Amino acid sequence: MVLENPDEIMDLHRRMASRVVQENEMDLQMKLLEIINSLMPNANKQIQKAKILTVAELEGMSTDQASRLLKALEDMGYVKQVSPGYYKKN
């Protein structure tokens, strides 16, 4: 496949960049899920959101980023908020 049209090249570049962003987001979600698993090996236990965010920050994530990722994990059904500020694995 030879791309000669600049518009096709730019479209391919945008799609590839978007894919990289999506894969990076998935990697970060998996990293946060690993953090949660390490803090809460028993699925019946609950853990404070502040503790998850603190450990995520120690692992190099910003608090805002970790909060956003935690919300995404909740939306996907991997964790749930059992009471304000407390989460558990599903």
C-alpha positions as CSV (number, residue, x, y, z in Angstrom):
1,M,0.0,0.0,0.0
2,V,1.6,3.2,-1.2
3,L,0.1,6.5,0.0
4,E,0.8,9.4,-2.2
5,N,-2.1,11.7,-1.3
6,P,-1.1,14.0,1.6
7,D,-4.7,13.8,3.0
8,E,-4.5,10.0,3.1
9,I,-1.1,10.2,4.9
10,M,-2.4,12.7,7.4
11,D,-5.5,10.5,8.0
12,L,-3.3,7.5,8.6
13,H,-1.1,9.4,11.0
14,R,-4.1,10.6,13.0
15,R,-5.5,7.1,13.2
16,M,-2.2,5.8,14.4
17,A,-1.8,8.5,17.0
18,S,-5.3,7.9,18.3
19,R,-4.5,4.2,18.6
20,V,-1.3,4.9,20.6
21,V,-3.4,7.1,23.0
22,Q,-6.0,4.4,23.4
23,E,-3.3,1.8,24.2
24,N,-1.6,4.1,26.7
25,E,-5.0,4.6,28.4
26,M,-5.6,0.9,28.6
27,D,-2.1,0.4,30.0
28,L,-2.7,3.0,32.7
29,Q,-6.1,1.4,33.5
30,M,-4.4,-2.0,33.9
31,K,-1.7,-0.4,36.1
32,L,-4.4,1.1,38.4
33,L,-6.3,-2.2,38.5
34,E,-3.0,-3.9,39.6
35,I,-2.6,-1.3,42.3
36,I,-6.2,-2.0,43.5
37,N,-5.5,-5.8,43.5
38,S,-2.4,-5.4,45.5
39,L,-4.2,-3.2,48.1
40,M,-7.3,-5.4,48.2
41,P,-6.5,-9.1,47.5
42,N,-9.8,-10.2,48.9
43,A,-12.7,-9.0,46.7
44,N,-15.0,-8.8,49.7
45,K,-13.0,-6.0,51.3
46,Q,-13.4,-2.3,50.5
47,I,-10.6,0.3,50.3
48,Q,-10.5,4.1,50.6
49,K,-10.3,6.0,47.4
50,A,-7.6,8.2,49.1
51,K,-5.4,5.1,49.6
52,I,-5.8,4.1,45.9
53,L,-4.9,7.6,44.8
54,T,-1.9,7.8,47.1
55,V,-0.4,4.6,45.9
56,A,-1.1,5.6,42.3
57,E,0.7,8.8,42.8
58,L,3.7,6.9,44.2
59,E,3.6,4.9,41.0
60,G,3.8,8.0,38.9
61,M,0.2,9.0,38.2
62,S,-1.3,12.3,39.0
63,T,-4.2,12.4,41.3
64,D,-6.5,13.7,38.6
65,Q,-5.3,11.0,36.2
66,A,-5.8,8.2,38.8
67,S,-9.3,9.6,39.7
68,R,-10.3,9.6,36.0
69,L,-9.0,6.1,35.5
70,L,-10.8,4.9,38.7
71,K,-14.0,6.3,37.3
72,A,-13.3,4.5,33.9
73,L,-12.8,1.2,35.8
74,E,-16.0,1.8,37.7
75,D,-17.9,2.5,34.4
76,M,-16.5,-0.8,32.9
77,G,-17.6,-2.7,36.0
78,Y,-14.2,-3.7,37.4
79,V,-14.7,-1.8,40.6
80,K,-17.7,-0.2,42.3
81,Q,-18.1,2.5,44.9
82,V,-19.8,0.9,47.9
83,S,-20.1,4.1,49.9
84,P,-18.8,7.6,49.4
85,G,-15.0,7.4,49.2
86,Y,-14.8,3.5,49.4
87,Y,-14.4,1.0,46.5
88,K,-14.3,-2.7,46.1
89,K,-13.6,-5.1,43.3
90,N,-16.4,-6.6,41.4
